[in-house]
Amino acid sequence: MVAYMFPGQGAQFPGMGKSLYESSSEAKKLFDQANEILGFRITDIMFDGTPEALKQTNVTQPAVFLHSAIAALTAPDFHPDMVAGHSLGEFSALVANKALKFEDALKLVHQRALAMQEACEINPSTMAAILGLADEKVEEICASIEGHVVVPANYNCPGQLVISGSLEGIQIACEKLKEAGAKRALPLPVGGAFHSPLMEPAKLKLEAAINSTTFSDPICPVYQNVSTTAVSEVNAIKENLIEQLTAPVKWTQSVQNMIKDGSTLFIECGPGKVLQGLVKKINKEAETKSLD
C-alpha cells in the first residue's frame, strides 16, 4: 500500500514549484487561479523571491500548500491508499484525498496563516527542538514548569521533539532539558508557539472558516496529526483539523499507524525531503521517495 505525505512550514525554498508550472499546463492553470484567489502574485515570490520573502507566514503557508497540492493534482498516476500531512501539510493531504476542493483548501490555508500571525502578535512566543531525549522525559519536564505555557508540539521522530510556549517558558525548559541530558535544545526561528494553547485565538477564527466550508467523503483515509489513526468520516476530519492548531503534531505515531495498517511505500509530495528522513528514523525498513 502507498502512503502519500505532505510537508509543512519550513519546507519552502526559492524556486519551489517553478518546474511544475513550466512543465504542465494544468499546473499553470492552478497556480494562476491561486494568484487570483489570494489577491497577489504568490508565484513571483515562490519562483523568484528571496528566502526572507518566502519566510513570511502569509506567504510560506500558501506556498508550501500550493506546491504540494498541485503536484498531487497533476501527477499522472496518483492513486493513494492513505494520506497524511505534517501540520499545514494536512490541508494538501485533504485535497489529495478529495475531502476538500483545491480552491476551498487554499482559502482556508490563507485564513489559517493570517490568524496564526495575529495570534503570534497577541502572545509573543516561540518553539525549540529537543534532540536526544525520550519523549516521556520531555513531557515530564514541560509539565513541571509552573506559571508558563510549555508543551510538546511536534513528535517528529524518536529523539526529536519540538516544544512550544511562552518566550520565558521555552528558555527555562531548554535549560532544564539540557540538564536532563538532551543532546541539543535549539530555539527555532519561528514567529510563535504553534500547536500550543497560545494559538487559541487562531483556532477560533479557523473553526468558523472550516465550519462554513464544504467537505466531501474522501477517496482514502487521512491519518491526522491529532488522532494519528485512519479517518474517513467528514465530521471527524473537520474536528481534528480545528483541534490541530492547539494540539501537538503526532507524526511519529501517525507513521507507525500507517505502517501497521499496511503501508510499505511513503511518497513525499511537495517541497523538500524532510518527511522522508523522519519516516526512515521512525522505521528504517520503510521505503521512501519523492513524487517526481
C-alpha positions in Angstrom: 0.0 0.0 0.0 1.1 3.5 -0.8 1.0 6.4 1.6 1.4 10.0 0.3 2.7 12.5 2.7 2.7 16.3 2.6 5.2 18.6 4.3 4.5 21.7 6.4 6.0 25.1 7.1 9.8 25.1 6.8 10.0 23.1 3.6 9.9 26.2 1.4 12.8 27.2 -0.9 13.3 29.8 -3.6 12.3 28.4 -7.0 9.7 26.0 -5.5 7.0 24.8 -7.9 8.6 26.6 -10.9 9.4 23.4 -12.9 5.9 22.2 -12.2 4.4 25.5 -13.5 6.6 25.3 -16.7 6.1 21.6 -17.5 2.3 21.3 -17.0 -0.5 23.4 -18.5 -2.8 22.0 -15.8 -0.4 23.1 -13.0 0.0 26.5 -14.6 -3.8 27.0 -14.6 -4.0 26.1 -10.9 -1.1 28.4 -9.9 -2.7 31.3 -11.9 -6.0 30.5 -10.2 -4.2 30.7 -6.8 -2.8 34.2 -7.6 -6.4 35.4 -8.3 -7.8 33.8 -5.1 -5.0 35.3 -2.9 -5.1 38.7 -4.5 -1.3 38.8 -5.0 1.1 37.0 -7.3 2.5 34.4 -4.9 4.1 32.6 -7.9 6.5 35.5 -8.3 7.7 35.1 -4.7 7.8 31.3 -5.0 9.7 31.2 -8.3 12.0 34.2 -7.9 11.7 35.6 -4.4 14.3 35.7 -1.6 14.3 33.3 1.3 13.3 36.2 3.5 10.2 37.0 1.4 9.3 33.3 1.5 9.6 33.1 5.3 6.6 35.4 5.9 3.8 33.3 7.3 1.1 34.7 4.9 3.4 33.6 2.0 5.0 30.4 3.4 1.8 28.5 4.2 0.0 29.1 0.9 3.3 28.5 -1.0 4.0 25.1 0.6 0.4 24.1 0.2 0.3 25.1 -3.5 3.5 23.2 -4.4 2.2 20.0 -2.6 -1.4 20.1 -3.7 -0.7 21.0 -7.3 1.9 18.2 -7.5 -0.7 15.7 -6.4 -3.5 17.0 -8.6 -1.3 16.9 -11.7 0.5 13.7 -11.1 -0.2 11.2 -13.9 -0.6 8.1 -11.8 -1.9 9.3 -8.4 -3.7 6.5 -6.5 -3.2 7.0 -2.8 -4.2 4.2 -0.3 -3.7 6.6 2.5 -2.5 10.2 3.0 -1.0 12.3 5.9 0.3 15.8 6.2 2.6 17.4 8.8 0.8 20.3 10.4 0.0 22.7 7.4 0.5 19.6 5.1 -2.8 18.2 6.3 -4.6 20.6 4.0 -2.7 19.4 1.0 -3.5 15.8 2.1 -7.2 16.6 2.2 -7.1 18.0 -1.4 -5.2 14.8 -2.5 -7.9 12.5 -1.0 -10.7 14.7 -2.4 -12.1 15.7 1.0 -11.5 19.4 0.1 -11.6 21.2 -3.2 -8.4 22.9 -4.2 -9.8 26.5 -4.0 -11.5 25.9 -0.7 -8.4 24.5 0.9 -6.3 27.4 -0.4 -8.7 29.9 1.2 -8.6 28.0 4.5 -4.7 27.9 4.4 -4.6 31.7 3.7 -7.0 32.4 6.6 -5.0 30.0 8.8 -1.8 31.8 8.1 -3.2 35.3 8.9 -5.0 34.0 12.0 -1.7 32.4 13.3 0.2 35.6 12.5 -2.3 37.6 14.5 -2.1 35.1 17.5 1.7 35.4 17.5 1.4 39.2 17.8 -1.1 38.9 20.7 1.2 36.5 22.6 5.0 36.7 21.8 6.1 33.1 22.0 8.4 30.6 20.3 9.4 26.9 19.8 12.5 24.8 20.4 13.8 21.5 19.0 14.8 19.0 21.7 17.2 16.3 20.4 18.4 13.1 22.0 15.9 12.8 24.9 13.0 10.3 25.4 9.6 11.8 24.6 8.4 10.9 28.1 11.2 12.9 29.8 10.5 15.9 27.6 6.8 15.7 28.5 7.6 15.4 32.2 9.9 18.4 32.2 7.4 20.6 30.2 4.7 19.7 32.7 6.9 20.6 35.7 7.3 24.3 34.6 4.9 26.4 36.5 3.5 29.8 35.6 4.3 29.4 31.9 2.9 27.7 28.8 5.3 25.0 27.7 4.0 21.9 25.8 5.2 19.2 23.4 4.3 20.5 19.9 5.8 18.2 17.2 6.6 14.5 17.8 8.7 14.3 14.6 10.6 11.0 15.2 12.1 9.2 18.2 14.6 11.5 19.8 13.3 14.6 18.1 10.5 16.5 19.8 9.7 20.2 19.3 8.3 22.1 22.3 6.2 25.3 22.1 5.3 28.0 24.6 6.0 31.5 26.1 9.4 33.0 25.5 10.5 32.7 29.1 8.9 29.2 29.5 10.9 27.9 26.5 14.1 29.4 27.9 13.6 27.7 31.3 12.6 24.4 29.5 15.7 24.4 27.3 18.0 24.8 30.4 16.2 22.0 32.3 16.2 19.7 29.3 19.9 20.1 28.7 20.5 19.4 32.4 18.4 16.2 32.0 20.7 15.0 29.1 19.3 16.4 25.9 22.0 16.5 23.2 20.6 19.8 22.0 17.9 22.2 22.9 17.6 24.6 20.0 15.3 27.7 19.9 13.7 27.8 16.4 13.4 30.8 14.1 9.6 30.9 14.2 7.1 33.6 14.9 5.2 32.0 17.7 4.1 29.0 19.7 2.4 26.9 17.1 0.5 23.8 18.3 0.1 25.1 21.8 -2.8 26.7 23.8 -1.4 30.1 22.8 -2.9 29.5 19.3 -6.4 29.6 20.8 -7.3 32.9 19.1 -6.3 31.5 15.7 -8.2 28.3 16.4 -11.5 30.2 17.0 -11.1 32.0 13.7 -10.2 28.9 11.8 -13.0 26.9 13.4 -15.6 29.4 11.9 -13.9 29.2 8.5 -13.8 25.3 8.5 -17.4 25.0 9.6 -18.5 27.2 6.7 -16.5 25.1 4.1 -18.0 22.1 2.3 -16.1 18.8 2.8 -16.7 15.7 0.8 -16.3 12.0 1.5 -12.6 11.2 0.9 -11.3 8.5 -1.6 -9.0 7.2 1.1 -8.3 7.7 4.8 -6.2 10.5 6.2 -4.0 10.0 9.2 -4.5 13.2 11.0 -2.0 14.9 13.4 -4.4 14.9 16.3 -5.9 11.4 16.0 -2.9 9.5 14.3 -5.3 6.9 13.0 -7.2 6.4 9.7 -10.0 8.9 9.4 -12.6 8.9 6.6 -15.7 10.5 8.3 -16.2 14.1 7.3 -17.2 15.5 10.7 -14.2 13.8 12.4 -11.9 15.2 9.7 -13.2 18.7 10.4 -12.9 18.4 14.2 -9.3 17.1 14.0 -8.4 20.0 11.6 -9.8 22.5 14.1 -8.1 20.9 17.1 -4.8 20.8 15.2 -3.8 24.4 15.9 -3.6 24.0 19.6 -2.7 20.2 19.8 0.6 18.5 19.1 1.5 17.1 15.7 1.9 13.4 16.4 3.9 12.5 13.3 5.8 9.6 14.8 2.6 7.9 15.9 0.8 8.6 12.6 3.7 7.0 10.6 3.7 4.0 12.9 0.0 3.5 12.4 0.3 3.8 8.6 2.9 1.1 8.7 0.8 -1.1 11.0 -2.2 -0.6 8.5 -0.1 -1.9 5.6 1.8 1.0 4.0 5.1 -0.2 2.5 5.9 2.9 0.5 5.9 6.6 1.6 5.9 9.2 -1.2 6.6 12.8 -0.2 4.6 15.2 -2.3 5.8 18.8 -2.3 9.0 20.8 -1.5 12.0 19.1 0.2 12.7 15.7 1.7 12.2 16.3 5.4 9.4 13.8 5.9 11.3 11.0 4.1 14.1 11.5 6.6 11.7 11.4 9.5 10.0 8.2 8.2 13.4 6.5 8.0 14.2 7.4 11.6 10.8 6.1 12.7 11.2 2.8 10.7 14.4 2.2 8.8 12.8 -0.6 6.8 10.2 1.7 5.3 10.7 2.6 1.6 10.5 6.4 0.8 10.7 8.5 -2.3 9.7 11.9 -3.7 6.8 12.4 -6.1 8.5 13.1 -9.5 
